[in-house]
Amino acid sequence: MNPVEELIYKAMEKKGLTKSEVVKKVGCFNESNGLRMLEELLSGRNLVGFRHTPIRRLPEVLEIPQEKFDETVAKFAETLKIAAEDRAARRGVYNERTFKPHLWIKASRTTPEPIFVACICGEAPFKHVPLPDGVVSEDGKVNWEAVGQVIREHYKRSKGSAIIFGDIVSYYLRLSYHGPSIEFSPDGQIIDTDPPPVSRGEASLSVGNKEIPRALLDELTAALTPEMAESVESTQLSFDIDKEFDA
């Protein structure tokens, strides 16, 4: 139980109130919306925006000193921020350590359809194109003709589709983790030696206002192929796009 949950639940227990009763007392006319906003605060998913909703009256209704409430929320927000920065740092080190030259697809859609497939699989199954051994040598020399051939074959095999991300617009050749990319047309010709970075999205998947752990999504990823994803038409799961980072 996180500090915000502990503070609020103890106050609710002391006053003998349920969540439904609490959201009514703070002034939420729609119980479902009120419960959703309360859960977002308790889970840490909304530690700022709640102050613009009736949920901001929790300290008053539950008789929690405002200073103590604000301090608890602020400390929890800082804890979540540090944890997120740590995960991002570890992900960056891992990607840099395991990086291999590859092609990355620039597609017509920045937001996938259906989006929940991207939440489960990530973007790589639909945008990452590996390069065969020898296309880029260990000392960094590129067989440009082979790169063009890989692009043309992939574009033909995929029928110009990045599936949930729409049509393939171009291919970015990434030779190093931090270095610039080279943009190629679908017919394998260089069109830009210093293109703008392609943004990548990191998504989260939630059910009933509860975020599904990333580890569980990774397990699902192993079982879901692009072909399976292409046949999925709808879902009742909710989602949030968290942030973007350069490819």
Protein Blocks (a to p, Z undefined) as FASTA:
>chain_A
ZZklmmmmmmmmmnopafklmmmmnopablklmmmmmmmmmnopammlmmmcmklmmmmm
nopafklmmmmmmmmmmmmmmmmmmmmmmmmmmmmmmgccddddddfbfbdcdfklmmmn
ommlmmpccddehjacfkopacfklmmmmmmmmmmmnnopahjnopafbdcddfbfklcc
ddddfkopafbfbbcddddddddddeehiacdfklmmmmmmmpcfklmmmpmbdcbdcdd
fbdcdZZ
